[in-house]
Amino acid sequence: MRYTGRIDWQLNKNIRAELVKRYVDVSKLSIFTAKGIVEIRGELNFIMHSGEDLSSLTEKLKILESVLMTVPYVKHIVWRLSNWQRVGNKWLPTKEYEKKLEDTQT
């Protein structure tokens, strides 16, 4: 099958659906796709349940990343997040976001 812009459009739709299924607030995210390369920009926030801590959020993010890579036609995901950063194969919150998380738990 020849790769078309329609596939990119469908990828955006499928990525957004997977994010919503995994309790991600997509209102502050933008998703762009070109030839199977997905770029996710903005602030990634999970709709949290009480008692969730930083380690559970980083685990959710790792799972989310692996699930998104299984979406058909996804070749690569570029993350440009304002509140999370990838260091090696670990996800870490930015200092500001970590403080915000700590404030919400107290």
Secondary structure, DSSP 4 states (H G I P E B T S, - for coil): ----HHHHHHHHHHHHHHHHHTTEEGGGEEEEEETTEEEEEE--EE-PPTT--HHHHHHHHHHHHHHHHTSTT--EEEEEESSEEEETTEEEE-HHHHHHHHHHH-
